[in-house]
Amino acid sequence: MEREVLSVAVAFLLLVAGAAPVAGAGGAQEQCTFPVTYTDATGTDVTVEEEPQRVVTLGPSAAQTMWEIGAEDKVVGVSQYASYLDGAGDKTVVTSKDGVKTEQVVALEPDLVLAPNIVSEDAVRKLRQTGLTVVYFENARTIDDVAQKTTTIGELTGECEGARETVDWMNRNVDAVEQAVADEERPKALYTFFGYTAGDETFIDNMIRAAGAQNAAADADITGYKKISDEVVVEQNPDWLVLNSDSPKPPSSAAYNETTAIQENNTVVVDRNYISQPAPRSVVYTVRNMTKAFHPEAYEELDQYLATETTTRTTETTADTEAEASTTTTPDEETAQRRVDSQGSNPSPSSWRSPPSRWSRRAVADDARRRNGKGP
């Protein structure tokens, strides 16, 4: 009750003072209002005066979020790592292995630049010195952080409704998974890539837990992204290895070969884009894919529930859109063994074209992937 009174008081003071609304200060809004102010990771109060029409995303997670909230048409510049998104090839690439291409960003004359924490603060400073409006985001460490970032991006770009729907879609999926595996025994899973792992305080840890497993790295008191020693691997003896599509083969050391995961051929390969990019689609598909591996029976029941929910929402879409979204080929069923390769279950790019509404777009896409074996 006190929180509600405080919220009303703050809203009243802002109205009286004529101050800009604060992005990310509360739940997602139905309608965006401008100007809007957001305090970013550098401690800078960034004000967006009016709805942006030209947006540059310096990281793939921000780009994926823009696509998910239905704002891809506003994006004029992307990172080289956003190429997997449908239509990203038509955008100007503004980053390279050497960092941000400042001149190219400036040349695009963006109304707003969205910068992830992997971009240096020096690069952000240089962009701001040119007069550009730049928002610098903190690292998302949890699924809740991803939801908050999605809401904030929606508010900053004038896509509040799309952001709300996207966050709701993500939360519904995660909640459904967590309920489905609530009574299951939790295996110990270890994510490993090129000798590194993801411990506590990472969104990968959050996704492993949501999928119904313990994170072996977190159990070993590893925080953040660190190298993992053979000694820790032996000590933790994971039941499952989570690998990414950049490094799809498990390490061949004796330490790994002795684990239950290798002995029982329990490995799950997830798409490198989704496992490494804290954004809504990443969360949904990574959690689903890991759940399918860790808890196949619970996943089957979950899949039936999600299929029912999706079918209900697909009634809003046109028959033409359904036909277009269902043209994906079915992969060989023999590949769906204990080793689950999420590259075979990634969304088909063509199925993310925009039908009449964002909800029906997502419903059609999910339903098409499920019918054709392409989605989790």
C-alpha positions as CSV (number, residue, x, y, z in Angstrom):
1,M,0.0,0.0,0.0
2,E,2.8,2.4,0.9
3,R,4.4,1.6,-2.5
4,E,1.2,2.5,-4.3
5,V,0.9,5.8,-2.5
6,L,4.5,6.6,-3.2
7,S,4.1,5.9,-6.9
8,V,1.0,8.2,-7.1
9,A,2.9,10.9,-5.3
10,V,5.9,10.7,-7.6
11,A,3.7,10.7,-10.7
12,F,1.9,13.8,-9.3
13,L,5.1,15.6,-8.7
14,L,6.4,14.8,-12.2
15,L,3.2,16.1,-13.7
16,V,3.3,19.3,-11.7
17,A,7.0,19.9,-12.4
18,G,6.6,19.1,-16.1
19,A,9.5,16.6,-15.8
20,A,10.2,13.9,-18.3
21,P,8.9,10.4,-17.4
22,V,11.7,8.1,-16.2
23,A,12.3,5.1,-18.4
24,G,12.4,1.8,-16.5
25,A,11.1,3.3,-13.3
26,G,8.0,1.0,-13.2
27,G,6.1,-1.6,-15.2
28,A,5.8,-1.4,-19.0
29,Q,3.4,1.3,-20.2
30,E,0.6,0.8,-22.8
31,Q,1.5,4.0,-24.5
32,C,4.9,5.7,-24.6
33,T,5.3,9.3,-23.7
34,F,8.1,11.7,-24.6
35,P,10.4,13.3,-23.5
36,V,11.6,10.3,-21.4
37,T,14.8,10.2,-19.2
38,Y,16.9,7.2,-18.3
39,T,19.9,7.0,-16.0
40,D,22.3,4.7,-17.9
41,A,25.2,2.5,-16.7
42,T,27.6,5.5,-16.9
43,G,25.4,7.4,-14.4
44,T,24.4,9.8,-17.1
45,D,20.8,11.0,-17.3
46,V,19.9,10.5,-21.0
47,T,16.8,12.3,-22.2
48,V,15.1,11.2,-25.5
49,E,13.0,14.2,-26.5
50,E,10.7,12.6,-29.1
51,E,10.1,9.1,-30.5
52,P,13.2,8.0,-32.4
53,Q,12.8,7.0,-36.0
54,R,16.4,6.0,-36.6
55,V,18.1,3.7,-34.0
56,V,21.6,2.2,-34.0
57,T,22.2,-0.9,-31.9
58,L,25.9,-1.5,-31.1
59,G,25.3,-5.0,-29.7
60,P,23.3,-8.0,-30.9
61,S,21.2,-8.3,-27.8
62,A,19.8,-4.8,-28.3
63,A,19.2,-5.6,-31.9
64,Q,17.3,-8.8,-31.1
65,T,15.2,-6.9,-28.6
66,M,14.3,-4.3,-31.2
67,W,13.3,-7.2,-33.5
68,E,11.2,-8.9,-30.8
69,I,9.3,-5.7,-29.9
70,G,8.4,-5.1,-33.5
71,A,10.7,-2.1,-34.0
72,E,13.2,-3.6,-36.5
73,D,12.2,-1.1,-39.2
74,K,13.5,1.7,-37.0
75,V,17.0,0.1,-36.8
76,V,19.5,1.6,-39.3
77,G,22.7,0.2,-37.9
78,V,23.7,-3.1,-36.2
79,S,26.7,-5.0,-34.8
80,Q,28.3,-7.6,-37.0
81,Y,27.0,-10.2,-34.6
82,A,23.4,-9.4,-35.4
83,S,23.5,-11.0,-38.9
84,Y,21.3,-13.9,-37.8
85,L,18.3,-11.7,-37.5
86,D,15.9,-11.6,-40.5
87,G,16.6,-8.4,-42.4
88,A,19.8,-7.5,-40.6
89,G,21.6,-7.8,-43.9
90,D,19.8,-4.7,-45.1
91,K,21.2,-2.6,-42.2
92,T,24.6,-0.9,-42.0
93,V,27.2,-2.8,-39.9
94,V,28.7,-0.3,-37.5
95,T,31.1,-2.5,-35.5
96,S,34.1,-4.7,-36.3
97,K,36.6,-6.7,-34.4
98,D,38.3,-3.4,-33.6
99,G,35.2,-1.9,-32.0
100,V,32.7,0.7,-32.9
101,K,33.0,2.5,-36.2
102,T,32.3,6.0,-34.9
103,E,32.2,7.7,-38.3
104,Q,29.7,5.2,-39.7
105,V,27.5,5.6,-36.7
106,V,27.5,9.4,-37.0
107,A,26.9,9.2,-40.8
108,L,23.7,7.3,-40.2
109,E,22.3,10.3,-38.2
110,P,20.6,8.2,-35.6
111,D,18.1,9.7,-33.2
112,L,19.2,7.1,-30.6
113,V,22.2,4.8,-30.1
114,L,21.7,1.7,-27.8
115,A,25.1,0.5,-26.5
116,P,25.7,-2.7,-24.5
117,N,28.2,-3.1,-21.7
118,I,30.7,-4.8,-24.1
119,V,31.2,-1.4,-25.8
120,S,33.9,0.6,-24.0
121,E,32.9,3.7,-22.1
122,D,35.5,5.5,-24.2
123,A,33.6,4.6,-27.4
124,V,30.4,5.9,-25.7
125,R,32.1,9.1,-24.8
126,K,33.3,9.7,-28.3
127,L,29.8,9.2,-29.7
128,R,28.4,11.6,-27.2
129,Q,31.0,14.2,-28.2
130,T,29.5,14.2,-31.7
131,G,26.1,15.2,-30.2
132,L,24.5,11.8,-30.5
133,T,22.0,10.5,-27.8
134,V,23.6,7.3,-26.5
135,V,22.2,5.0,-23.8
136,Y,24.7,2.6,-22.2
137,F,23.2,-0.5,-20.6
138,E,24.5,-2.6,-17.7
139,N,25.2,-6.3,-18.1
140,A,22.0,-8.3,-17.7
141,R,22.7,-10.9,-15.0
142,T,19.2,-12.4,-14.6
143,I,16.1,-13.1,-16.7
144,D,14.4,-10.2,-14.7
145,D,17.2,-8.0,-15.9
146,V,16.4,-9.0,-19.5
147,A,12.7,-8.1,-18.9
148,Q,13.7,-4.7,-17.4
149,K,16.0,-4.0,-20.3
150,T,13.3,-4.9,-22.8
151,T,10.8,-2.6,-21.1
152,T,13.4,0.2,-21.1
153,I,14.2,-0.2,-24.7
154,G,10.5,-0.1,-25.5
155,E,10.0,3.1,-23.6
156,L,13.1,4.8,-25.1
157,T,12.0,3.9,-28.7
158,G,8.3,4.4,-28.5
159,E,7.5,0.7,-28.6
160,C,5.9,0.3,-25.1
161,E,3.1,-2.0,-26.3
162,G,5.5,-4.3,-28.2
163,A,7.9,-4.4,-25.2
164,R,5.0,-5.3,-22.8
165,E,3.9,-8.1,-25.1
166,T,7.4,-9.4,-25.5
167,V,8.1,-9.4,-21.8
168,D,4.8,-11.1,-21.1
169,W,5.6,-13.8,-23.8
170,M,9.0,-14.4,-22.2
171,N,7.7,-14.6,-18.7
172,R,4.9,-16.9,-19.7
173,N,7.3,-19.3,-21.2
174,V,9.8,-19.2,-18.3
175,D,7.0,-19.6,-15.8
176,A,5.5,-22.6,-17.7
177,V,8.9,-24.3,-17.7
178,E,9.6,-23.7,-14.0
179,Q,6.2,-25.1,-13.1
180,A,6.7,-28.1,-15.4
181,V,10.0,-29.0,-13.7
182,A,9.2,-28.0,-10.2
183,D,8.9,-31.5,-8.9
184,E,11.7,-33.0,-11.0
185,E,15.1,-34.0,-9.6
186,R,17.6,-31.4,-10.6
187,P,20.6,-32.7,-12.5
188,K,23.9,-30.8,-12.3
189,A,24.7,-29.0,-15.6
190,L,28.0,-27.3,-16.6
191,Y,28.2,-24.8,-19.4
192,T,31.6,-24.8,-21.1
193,F,33.0,-22.9,-24.0
194,F,36.6,-22.7,-25.0
195,G,37.7,-23.5,-21.5
196,Y,35.4,-21.0,-19.9
197,T,32.2,-21.3,-17.9
198,A,29.3,-19.2,-16.6
199,G,28.9,-19.1,-12.8
200,D,26.7,-17.2,-10.4
201,E,25.5,-13.7,-11.3
202,T,25.1,-14.5,-15.0
203,F,22.0,-14.8,-17.0
204,I,23.2,-18.2,-18.3
205,D,23.2,-19.4,-14.6
206,N,19.6,-18.1,-14.4
207,M,18.6,-20.0,-17.5
208,I,20.1,-23.2,-16.4
209,R,18.2,-23.0,-13.1
210,A,15.0,-22.1,-14.9
211,A,15.4,-25.2,-17.1
212,G,15.4,-27.4,-13.9
213,A,19.1,-28.0,-13.3
214,Q,21.8,-26.9,-10.9
215,N,24.6,-24.9,-12.3
216,A,27.8,-26.8,-11.5
217,A,29.9,-23.7,-11.9
218,A,27.9,-21.7,-9.4
219,D,28.1,-24.7,-7.0
220,A,31.9,-24.4,-7.3
221,D,31.6,-20.8,-6.1
222,I,32.5,-19.4,-9.6
223,T,31.0,-16.0,-10.2
224,G,30.7,-14.4,-13.6
225,Y,32.5,-15.8,-16.6
226,K,35.8,-17.6,-15.7
227,K,38.1,-20.3,-16.8
228,I,37.3,-23.6,-15.3
229,S,40.0,-26.1,-14.2
230,D,40.0,-29.9,-14.6
231,E,40.0,-30.2,-10.8
232,V,36.6,-28.4,-10.6
233,V,35.2,-30.5,-13.4
234,V,36.2,-33.7,-11.5
235,E,34.9,-32.3,-8.2
236,Q,31.5,-31.3,-9.6
237,N,31.1,-34.3,-11.9
238,P,28.2,-32.7,-14.0
239,D,25.4,-34.9,-15.2
240,W,25.0,-32.7,-18.3
241,L,27.4,-30.5,-20.4
242,V,25.9,-27.5,-22.1
243,L,27.9,-26.5,-25.2
244,N,27.4,-23.8,-27.7
245,S,27.4,-24.0,-31.5
246,D,30.7,-22.3,-31.8
247,S,32.3,-25.1,-29.8
248,P,29.9,-28.0,-30.1
249,K,32.2,-30.8,-29.1
250,P,32.9,-31.5,-25.4
251,P,36.5,-31.0,-24.1
252,S,38.5,-34.2,-24.6
253,S,40.5,-34.1,-21.4
254,A,40.5,-37.0,-18.9
255,A,38.6,-34.9,-16.4
256,Y,35.7,-34.4,-18.8
257,N,35.8,-38.0,-20.1
258,E,35.2,-39.3,-16.5
259,T,32.1,-37.2,-15.9
260,T,28.6,-38.6,-15.8
261,A,27.8,-36.3,-18.7
262,I,30.3,-37.9,-21.1
263,Q,29.8,-41.4,-19.8
264,E,26.1,-41.2,-20.5
265,N,26.3,-39.0,-23.6
266,N,24.4,-36.2,-21.9
267,T,25.3,-33.1,-23.9
268,V,23.1,-30.3,-25.2
269,V,24.3,-27.9,-27.9
270,V,22.7,-24.4,-27.8
271,D,22.9,-21.7,-30.4
272,R,25.9,-19.4,-29.8
273,N,23.7,-16.3,-30.5
274,Y,21.0,-17.3,-27.9
275,I,23.3,-18.5,-25.1
276,S,25.5,-15.4,-25.3
277,Q,22.9,-12.6,-25.9
278,P,20.7,-11.5,-23.0
279,A,17.5,-10.8,-24.9
280,P,13.9,-12.2,-24.9
281,R,14.2,-14.8,-27.7
282,S,17.5,-16.0,-26.3
283,V,15.9,-16.7,-23.0
284,V,12.9,-18.5,-24.3
285,Y,14.6,-20.8,-26.8
286,T,17.7,-21.6,-24.6
287,V,15.5,-22.4,-21.6
288,R,13.2,-24.6,-23.7
289,N,16.1,-26.4,-25.4
290,M,17.8,-27.2,-22.1
291,T,14.6,-28.3,-20.5
292,K,14.0,-30.7,-23.4
293,A,17.3,-32.3,-22.7
294,F,17.2,-32.3,-18.9
295,H,13.6,-33.3,-18.5
296,P,12.2,-34.8,-21.7
297,E,9.0,-36.1,-20.1
298,A,8.2,-32.8,-18.4
299,Y,9.0,-31.0,-21.6
300,E,6.6,-33.1,-23.6
301,E,3.7,-32.1,-21.3
302,L,5.0,-28.5,-21.4
303,D,5.1,-28.6,-25.2
304,Q,1.5,-29.7,-25.3
305,Y,0.5,-26.8,-23.1
306,L,2.4,-24.3,-25.2
307,A,1.0,-25.7,-28.4
308,T,-2.6,-25.3,-27.0
309,E,-1.8,-21.7,-25.9
310,T,-0.3,-20.9,-29.3
311,T,-3.2,-22.4,-31.2
312,T,-5.6,-20.2,-29.3
313,R,-3.6,-17.1,-30.3
314,T,-3.1,-18.1,-33.9
315,T,-6.8,-17.7,-34.6
316,E,-6.2,-13.9,-34.8
317,T,-4.0,-14.4,-37.9
318,T,-4.8,-14.6,-41.5
319,A,-4.7,-17.9,-43.4
320,D,-2.1,-16.5,-45.8
321,T,0.3,-15.7,-43.0
322,E,-0.1,-19.2,-41.5
323,A,0.7,-20.7,-44.9
324,E,3.8,-18.6,-45.3
325,A,5.1,-19.4,-41.8
326,S,4.5,-23.2,-42.2
327,T,6.8,-23.7,-45.2
328,T,9.8,-24.8,-43.2
329,T,11.2,-28.3,-43.9
330,T,11.1,-30.9,-41.2
331,P,14.6,-32.0,-40.0
332,D,15.5,-35.7,-39.8
333,E,14.0,-37.2,-36.7
334,E,17.1,-39.2,-36.1
335,T,18.9,-36.1,-35.0
336,A,16.6,-35.7,-32.0
337,Q,18.4,-38.2,-29.7
338,R,19.7,-37.6,-26.2
339,R,22.2,-35.1,-27.7
340,V,20.0,-32.1,-28.4
341,D,21.4,-29.7,-31.0
342,S,19.5,-26.4,-30.8
343,Q,20.7,-25.4,-34.2
344,G,18.1,-27.8,-35.5
345,S,15.5,-26.1,-33.3
346,N,16.2,-22.4,-33.9
347,P,13.5,-20.2,-35.3
348,S,13.4,-20.1,-39.1
349,P,14.1,-16.5,-40.1
350,S,11.3,-16.5,-42.7
351,S,8.8,-17.3,-39.9
352,W,9.5,-14.0,-38.1
353,R,7.9,-11.8,-40.8
354,S,5.3,-9.5,-39.4
355,P,1.6,-10.6,-39.6
356,P,-1.2,-8.2,-38.5
357,S,-0.3,-8.1,-34.7
358,R,2.8,-8.8,-32.6
359,W,1.0,-11.5,-30.7
360,S,-0.3,-13.3,-33.8
361,R,3.2,-13.0,-35.4
362,R,4.8,-14.8,-32.4
363,A,1.9,-17.3,-32.3
364,V,2.2,-18.2,-35.9
365,A,6.0,-18.4,-35.8
366,D,6.0,-20.6,-32.7
367,D,3.2,-22.8,-34.1
368,A,5.0,-23.2,-37.4
369,R,8.3,-24.2,-35.8
370,R,6.6,-26.7,-33.5
371,R,4.6,-28.3,-36.4
372,N,7.7,-28.7,-38.5
373,G,10.1,-29.7,-35.7
374,K,12.1,-26.5,-35.9
375,G,11.2,-25.0,-32.5
376,P,11.4,-26.2,-29.0
